[in-house]
Amino acid sequence: MADKPNPDPERPSKLANLIPVIKPGKPADDPDAGATVTMPVMAAEGDQAEHENMGMDASDAEAYAKLKARRAERRKKKLMHRAIIAGIAIGIVAIGGVAYSALNKPPAEDAYVPITDVAYRGTYSNEVDAKGTLEPLSSTVVSPTIEGTIATVNVSAGQAVAKGDVLMTIKNDELDRAIAEAARSVDAAKSELATAKRGTEVTDEEGNVSYEVSQDTVDAAKRALAAAQEGYDQAVAKAAERTVTAPCNGNIVEMNAQVGASATGVESGKSLMQIADLSQMKVTVQVSEEDIAKVAVGQTANVTFPAFPDLTLQGSVTGIASIASTDGGMMSYDGSSSVSFDVDILIAQPDPRLKPGMTAKVSLITEQLDDVIMVPAMALMTDDGQNYYVMVQTDAETQASERRDVTVVTKNDDFAVIGKPAPDSEEPQGDPNQTDPNAALPVSAVADGEVLLIGATGDAGFDDGMSVDSSGVMR
């Protein structure tokens, strides 16, 4: 193949009139751009023959290819730019339409939704809550009466013991020596008595020997022997105290005895051993002066224990302090100081898991009415502060209601008793010989399960002028 001729630098390029000069600050297709420049580009080998047929040399072909690439890139960028602008415009129009629609939408009318609750049949109770510490009903401190060193300890904390069981023994050698000394005294007294009984030897003028017994001497010897025997018995009894036994039935609730330690050297405020009767236990709680008038001996109490959440025991009030507690006042609901009174609660049948010192929560039932009709306290309304009524819903769809006058038997912050249920012929009647505890109660004007409107007036609407009196009743 013949070598390609080099382009003549003197001969103008055939693309001279096709490729404009790109001047700074002006686009390539600016009509004012009159000068041209030859731009070298890399042409594909496949296009080289075509370019040669068009009379283009290699330099012109490269410039033409590069020009085409730049123009294609500019067209692509313009199309993308226009698409982005169009998308933004469409989004703005859509958002504006939604906002306009929302702003110009007429507001929906507020629908009246009544607040309702129901009357129900059940047991009403008022309670006073308090907290205290579980204690044994009775306990005995075991204190050795003699000095010495603890030789053995036969029981452990928590162990059940019976009266007479050996708890521990004490080593005291002095008591053994005292017993031996007392025994020698007894022997000596016995010998003196024997001598006194034989009498004094007497020889008469003829040389005959006889014995003269002095009753006074005999009596004195007897008294000496009795004293010696008493001393011996005391020494033996004292030595027997080295064996310490249980004074009563119960459980070891405190144990500070250790082998080798002093039998009387216990720290102040502690006991060597303590036995408690856990067959009955008690809780002493403090009740504020605001509630103490509601508490009476014999009232029932429900007792729970944080240590055993599943355990609830019944107790009864056995004692109420006559004077305020010296442990300090309680904080009342409004933050002021309030004095309190100790109240004892007996638990007749405690759970075996319970231990003295555990925390107990007590709910004293100060008032209880069984089988009555109750309504929420907020459903009560009054016109004059004395006579009460409730609004009973008669139609849920139309929200129609009717006023019913009620008698408030008793109430608390949550519920009010408005009477006993109306007699039902299908219900089994009670024993006619048994007194009905609800005989004095009025028959309720509201039945179990009827729907009540809370805060509604006689027109089944809300009265802006209503308020709640000090007892929590809507007025």
C-alpha positions in Angstrom: 0.0 0.0 0.0 1.3 3.4 -0.9 2.0 5.8 1.9 -0.6 8.5 2.5 0.5 11.9 1.4 1.0 14.4 4.2 -1.5 17.3 4.0 -0.2 20.4 2.5 0.0 23.0 5.1 -0.4 25.7 2.4 -3.6 24.2 1.1 -6.7 25.2 3.1 -8.7 22.5 4.7 -12.0 21.4 3.1 -13.6 21.9 6.6 -12.4 25.4 7.0 -15.8 26.8 6.2 -17.6 24.1 8.3 -15.9 24.4 11.7 -16.3 27.8 13.4 -13.7 29.1 15.8 -14.9 28.9 19.4 -14.2 32.3 21.0 -14.1 32.9 24.7 -17.4 34.2 26.0 -19.4 33.1 22.8 -21.0 29.9 21.9 -19.7 27.8 19.0 -22.8 28.5 16.9 -22.5 32.3 17.3 -23.1 33.9 13.9 -20.5 36.5 14.7 -17.8 33.9 14.9 -16.2 34.4 11.4 -12.9 32.8 11.9 -12.3 29.1 11.7 -9.8 26.7 13.1 -8.7 23.3 12.3 -9.5 20.9 15.3 -7.7 17.6 15.4 -9.9 14.6 16.4 -9.5 10.9 16.6 -11.5 9.3 13.8 -12.6 5.7 13.7 -10.8 3.5 11.3 -14.1 2.5 9.7 -14.9 6.1 8.8 -11.4 6.8 7.4 -12.2 5.5 3.9 -15.4 7.5 3.8 -13.6 10.6 4.8 -11.0 10.0 2.1 -13.8 9.6 -0.5 -15.2 12.9 0.6 -11.8 14.4 -0.1 -11.0 14.9 3.7 -7.6 14.2 4.9 -6.9 12.7 8.4 -6.8 16.1 10.2 -10.1 17.2 8.8 -11.8 13.9 9.7 -10.6 14.1 13.3 -11.9 17.7 13.7 -15.2 16.8 12.2 -15.8 13.8 14.5 -14.9 15.8 17.6 -17.4 18.5 16.5 -20.2 16.0 16.1 -19.5 14.6 19.6 -19.6 18.0 21.3 -22.9 18.9 19.5 -24.5 15.6 20.6 -23.4 16.2 24.2 -24.9 19.7 24.2 -28.2 18.4 22.8 -28.4 15.7 25.5 -27.8 18.2 28.3 -30.5 20.6 26.9 -33.0 17.8 26.8 -32.3 16.7 30.4 -32.5 20.3 31.6 -35.9 20.8 29.9 -37.2 17.5 31.4 -36.2 18.6 34.9 -37.8 22.0 34.5 -41.0 20.3 33.2 -41.1 17.9 36.2 -40.7 20.7 38.7 -43.4 22.7 37.1 -45.8 19.7 37.1 -45.1 19.1 40.8 -45.7 22.7 41.8 -49.0 22.7 40.0 -50.0 19.4 41.7 -49.1 20.6 45.2 -50.8 23.9 44.6 -54.0 22.1 43.6 -54.0 20.0 46.7 -53.4 22.9 49.0 -56.1 25.0 47.3 -58.5 22.1 47.6 -57.7 21.7 51.3 -57.9 25.4 52.1 -61.2 25.8 50.3 -62.9 22.6 51.6 -65.8 23.5 53.8 -65.3 22.5 57.5 -67.2 19.5 58.7 -69.8 20.1 61.3 -68.8 19.0 64.9 -70.6 15.8 65.8 -71.9 15.5 69.3 -70.4 12.4 71.0 -71.8 11.9 74.5 -69.6 10.5 77.3 -71.4 7.5 78.7 -71.0 4.9 81.5 -73.2 2.2 82.9 -74.9 1.4 86.2 -74.0 -1.9 87.7 -75.0 -4.3 90.4 -72.5 -5.5 92.9 -70.8 -4.9 96.2 -69.9 -1.4 97.3 -67.0 -0.8 99.8 -65.1 2.0 101.2 -61.5 1.3 102.3 -58.7 3.0 104.2 -55.3 2.0 103.0 -52.2 1.8 105.2 -48.9 0.1 105.4 -47.1 -1.7 108.3 -44.7 -4.4 109.4 -45.6 -8.0 110.1 -45.0 -9.1 113.6 -45.6 -12.3 115.6 -48.6 -12.1 118.0 -46.3 -13.2 120.9 -42.6 -13.9 121.2 -40.2 -14.8 124.0 -36.6 -13.8 124.4 -34.3 -16.6 125.5 -31.7 -15.3 128.0 -29.5 -17.7 130.0 -29.6 -17.0 133.7 -26.0 -18.1 134.4 -22.6 -16.9 133.1 -20.3 -19.1 131.2 -19.2 -20.1 127.7 -21.6 -21.5 125.1 -20.7 -25.2 124.7 -23.2 -26.3 122.1 -26.0 -24.8 120.0 -28.7 -27.3 119.1 -31.0 -25.2 116.9 -30.9 -22.8 113.9 -32.7 -19.7 112.8 -36.2 -20.4 111.5 -36.4 -23.8 113.1 -39.6 -24.9 114.8 -39.2 -25.9 118.4 -41.5 -27.3 121.2 -41.5 -26.4 124.8 -38.7 -28.2 126.6 -36.5 -28.8 123.6 -32.7 -28.2 124.3 -31.6 -25.1 122.6 -28.0 -24.9 123.8 -25.6 -25.8 126.7 -23.3 -23.7 128.7 -19.9 -24.6 130.2 -19.3 -23.4 133.8 -16.9 -25.4 136.0 -17.6 -23.2 139.0 -21.0 -24.8 139.3 -19.5 -28.3 139.5 -17.2 -27.2 142.3 -20.2 -25.6 144.1 -22.1 -28.9 143.9 -19.1 -30.9 145.3 -18.8 -28.4 148.2 -22.5 -28.6 148.9 -22.3 -32.4 148.9 -19.5 -32.4 151.5 -21.6 -30.1 153.7 -24.5 -32.5 153.5 -22.2 -35.4 154.5 -20.8 -33.5 157.5 -24.3 -32.5 158.6 -25.4 -36.1 158.5 -22.5 -37.2 160.6 -23.3 -34.5 163.2 -26.9 -35.6 163.4 -25.8 -39.2 163.9 -23.5 -38.2 166.7 -26.3 -36.1 168.3 -28.7 -38.9 168.2 -26.2 -41.3 170.0 -25.9 -38.8 172.8 -23.1 -38.0 175.2 -21.4 -40.9 177.0 -21.9 -40.7 180.9 -20.3 -43.0 183.5 -21.9 -43.4 186.9 -20.3 -43.9 190.3 -20.3 -47.7 189.9 -18.5 -47.3 186.5 -21.5 -48.1 184.4 -21.4 -46.3 181.0 -24.6 -44.8 179.5 -25.4 -42.2 176.8 -27.4 -39.1 177.5 -29.1 -37.7 174.4 -29.8 -34.0 174.3 -32.8 -33.2 172.3 -31.7 -29.7 171.7 -28.4 -31.0 170.2 -30.3 -33.4 167.9 -32.7 -30.6 166.7 -29.8 -28.4 165.9 -28.1 -31.1 163.9 -31.2 -31.7 162.0 -31.5 -28.0 161.1 -27.9 -28.0 159.9 -28.4 -31.0 157.7 -31.5 -29.4 156.2 -29.6 -26.3 155.4 -26.8 -28.3 153.8 -29.2 -30.2 151.7 -30.9 -27.1 150.5 -27.6 -25.7 149.5 -26.8 -28.8 147.6 -30.1 -28.7 145.8 -29.6 -25.1 144.8 -26.2 -25.9 143.5 -27.6 -28.8 141.4 -30.5 -26.6 140.1 -28.0 -23.9 139.2 -25.9 -26.3 137.4 -28.9 -27.6 135.5 -29.4 -24.1 134.1 -26.4 -24.8 131.9 -28.8 -26.7 129.7 -31.1 -24.0 128.1 -34.5 -25.3 126.9 -37.3 -23.7 124.9 -39.8 -22.0 127.2 -42.7 -22.3 124.7 -43.7 -23.6 121.3 -42.7 -21.5 118.3 -40.0 -20.7 115.7 -36.5 -19.3 116.2 -36.9 -15.8 114.8 -33.6 -14.5 116.1 -30.4 -16.3 116.6 -27.1 -14.8 117.9 -25.7 -17.7 119.9 -22.3 -19.0 118.8 -20.2 -21.8 120.3 -17.4 -20.4 122.4 -19.0 -17.1 122.9 -20.1 -15.7 126.2 -23.6 -16.7 127.2 -24.3 -13.2 128.5 -22.1 -11.1 126.3 -24.7 -10.2 123.6 -24.7 -6.8 122.0 -27.0 -4.2 123.3 -30.4 -4.3 121.6 -30.0 -8.0 120.6 -31.0 -11.2 122.2 -29.2 -14.5 122.3 -32.3 -16.2 120.9 -35.9 -15.3 120.3 -38.8 -17.7 119.9 -42.1 -16.5 118.3 -45.5 -18.1 118.0 -46.2 -17.7 114.2 -49.5 -19.5 114.4 -51.0 -16.0 114.6 -49.5 -12.8 113.4 -50.4 -9.1 113.5 -49.7 -5.9 111.5 -49.6 -2.5 113.2 -50.5 0.3 110.8 -50.8 4.0 111.2 -54.1 5.6 110.2 -54.4 9.4 109.8 -56.7 11.4 112.0 -58.9 12.1 108.9 -59.7 8.4 108.7 -59.4 7.1 112.2 -63.1 7.9 113.0 -64.1 5.4 110.2 -62.1 2.5 111.9 -63.7 0.3 114.5 -62.7 -2.9 116.3 -63.9 -6.0 114.4 -63.7 -4.5 110.9 -62.4 -6.7 108.2 -59.1 -5.9 106.4 -57.5 -7.3 103.3 -53.7 -7.8 103.8 -51.3 -8.1 100.9 -47.5 -8.6 100.9 -45.0 -7.2 98.3 -42.8 -10.3 98.8 -45.7 -12.5 97.7 -47.9 -10.6 95.1 -50.2 -13.5 94.7 -51.0 -13.7 98.5 -54.0 -11.9 100.0 -55.1 -12.7 103.6 -58.0 -11.6 105.7 -57.5 -9.8 109.0 -59.5 -8.1 111.6 -59.0 -4.9 113.7 -58.2 -5.9 117.3 -57.0 -2.7 118.7 -57.0 1.1 118.1 -54.6 3.4 120.0 -56.3 6.0 122.3 -53.6 8.6 121.8 -51.7 9.7 118.7 -48.5 7.9 117.6 -45.2 9.2 118.9 -43.5 8.2 115.7 -44.3 11.5 114.0 -47.1 12.8 111.9 -48.2 11.7 108.4 -48.4 13.8 105.3 -52.0 14.5 104.2 -53.2 14.8 100.6 -52.8 18.6 100.6 -49.2 18.5 101.9 -50.0 19.5 105.5 -48.9 17.5 108.5 -51.4 15.1 110.1 -51.2 13.0 113.3 -51.8 9.3 113.1 -53.0 6.5 115.3 -51.7 2.9 115.6 -54.2 0.2 114.6 -53.5 -3.5 115.2 -54.7 -6.0 112.6 -54.8 -9.7 113.6 -54.1 -12.4 110.9 -55.5 -15.5 112.5 -54.2 -17.9 109.8 -50.9 -16.6 108.4 -49.2 -18.2 105.4 -46.2 -20.4 106.4 -44.0 -18.3 104.0 -44.5 -15.1 106.0 -41.7 -13.9 108.2 -41.6 -11.3 111.0 -40.4 -7.9 109.7 -42.0 -8.2 106.2 -43.9 -5.3 104.8 -47.7 -5.6 104.7 -50.2 -3.5 102.9 -53.6 -3.2 104.6 -57.0 -2.2 103.2 -59.4 -1.6 106.0 -63.0 -2.1 104.8 -64.8 0.7 106.7 -68.1 0.4 104.9 -69.6 -2.4 102.8 -73.0 -2.9 101.1 -73.7 -6.1 99.2 -76.0 -6.5 96.2 -76.7 -2.8 95.5 -77.0 -0.6 92.3 -74.1 1.8 91.8 -73.5 4.6 89.4 -70.3 6.6 88.7 -70.1 9.6 90.9 -69.6 11.9 87.9 -73.0 10.7 86.6 -74.8 12.3 89.5 -76.3 15.8 89.0 -78.2 18.1 91.2 -80.1 21.4 90.9 -80.1 22.3 94.6 -77.2 20.3 96.2 -79.7 18.0 98.0 -81.7 16.2 95.4 -79.9 14.2 92.8 -80.7 12.7 89.3 -79.0 10.9 86.5 -79.6 11.0 82.7 -80.3 7.5 81.3 -79.8 7.0 77.6 -83.0 5.6 75.9 -81.8 5.5 72.3 -78.2 5.2 71.3 -78.8 6.2 67.7 -80.7 9.4 68.4 -78.9 9.9 71.7 -82.2 10.4 73.4 -82.2 10.3 77.2 -84.5 10.8 80.2 -84.1 12.2 83.6 -84.5 9.9 86.6 -84.4 11.1 90.2 -82.3 8.9 92.5 -81.6 8.6 96.2 -77.9 8.6 97.2 -77.5 6.1 100.0 -73.7 6.6 100.3 -70.8 7.4 98.0 -67.1 7.9 97.6 -65.0 9.7 95.0 -65.7 7.0 92.4 -69.2 5.5 92.9 -72.5 6.2 94.5 -75.0 3.7 95.8 -78.5 4.6 94.7 -80.5 1.7 96.1 -81.1 -2.0 95.9 -82.1 -3.8 92.7 -85.8 -4.1 91.9 -87.2 -7.5 93.0 -87.2 -10.1 90.3 -89.8 -12.8 90.4 -87.5 -15.2 88.7 -84.8 -14.8 91.3 -84.8 -17.3 94.2 -86.0 -15.7 97.4 -83.8 -15.8 100.4 -84.5 -17.4 103.8 -87.6 -15.6 105.2 -86.2 -16.1 108.7 -83.0 -14.3 107.9 -82.8 -10.5 108.2 -82.3 -8.7 104.9 -79.3 -6.3 105.4 -80.7 -4.1 102.6 -84.2 -3.9 103.9 -83.9 -0.2 104.7 -82.5 0.7 101.3 -84.8 2.2 98.6 -85.3 0.4 95.3 -83.0 1.9 92.6 -84.6 3.9 89.8 -81.8 2.7 87.5 -81.4 -1.0 86.5 -78.1 -2.9 86.2 -76.5 -2.2 82.8 -78.4 0.9 81.8 -76.3 3.5 80.0 -75.8 6.8 81.7 -74.8 10.2 80.2 -71.9 11.9 82.0 -72.4 15.6 82.4 -75.6 15.7 80.3 -78.6 18.0 81.0 -82.2 17.1 80.7 -81.9 18.0 77.0 -79.2 15.4 76.4 -76.6 18.2 75.9 -73.8 19.7 77.9 -74.5 22.5 80.2 -71.7 25.0 80.3 -72.9 26.3 83.6 -72.5 23.0 85.5 -69.8 22.6 88.0 -68.6 19.9 90.5 -69.4 20.5 94.1 -67.0 19.5 97.0 -68.3 16.0 97.0 -67.6 15.4 93.3 -71.2 15.7 92.1 -72.0 17.6 88.9 -74.1 20.7 89.5 
